[in-house]
Amino acid sequence: MFKCHVCNSEDCHQELINEIFQIDGKFYLVEKIPVTACSHCGEEIFSRETTERIRVMLHGETQPLKSISVDVFAYQPESKAS
């Protein structure tokens, strides 16, 4: 039975998400990851099996399906006027 560790709701649903992982300064996008999501707060939970499959995929010899270019921005807080 599901119980959200953030809001304690017992209502959940299954969905597919995309997630970006950063390993040794390099970014990897994994698409269509199955998660259980809390229907109340949206917290997403990976199963142990899914987590292990992603780990093997990213650290093993699996080749990516494609490569993409990503624009990168650094957030700059506004400086306070004197």
HUSULHU-V515366 format. One record per pair of residues at least 4 apart in sequence whose C-alpha atoms are under 8 Angstrom apart, sorted by the first residue. I is the first residue (numbers start at 1). J is the second residue. D is the distance in whole Angstrom. If there is no record, write none. Layout:
I	J	D
I	J	D
This chain:
1	10	8
2	10	6
2	11	7
2	12	7
3	8	6
3	9	6
3	10	5
3	11	8
4	8	5
4	9	5
4	10	6
4	38	6
4	43	7
6	41	8
6	43	7
7	40	8
7	41	7
9	38	7
9	39	8
9	40	7
10	38	8
11	38	6
11	39	5
11	40	7
12	36	7
12	37	5
12	38	4
12	39	5
12	40	8
13	36	6
13	37	5
13	38	7
13	39	6
14	34	7
14	35	6
14	36	5
14	37	6
15	34	6
15	35	6
15	36	7
15	37	7
16	32	5
16	33	5
16	34	5
16	35	6
17	31	6
17	32	5
17	33	5
17	34	7
17	35	7
18	29	7
18	30	6
18	31	4
18	32	6
18	33	6
19	29	6
19	30	5
19	31	7
19	33	8
20	27	7
20	28	5
20	29	4
20	30	6
21	27	6
21	28	5
21	29	6
21	30	8
22	26	5
22	27	4
22	28	6
23	27	6
23	28	8
28	58	8
33	50	8
34	46	7
34	50	7
35	44	6
35	45	5
35	46	5
35	47	7
36	44	6
36	45	5
36	46	7
36	47	8
37	42	6
37	43	6
37	44	4
37	45	6
38	42	5
38	43	5
38	44	7
46	50	6
46	51	6
47	51	6
48	52	6
49	53	6
50	54	6
51	55	6
52	56	6
53	57	6
54	58	6
55	59	6
55	60	8
56	60	5
57	61	7
57	62	6
58	62	7
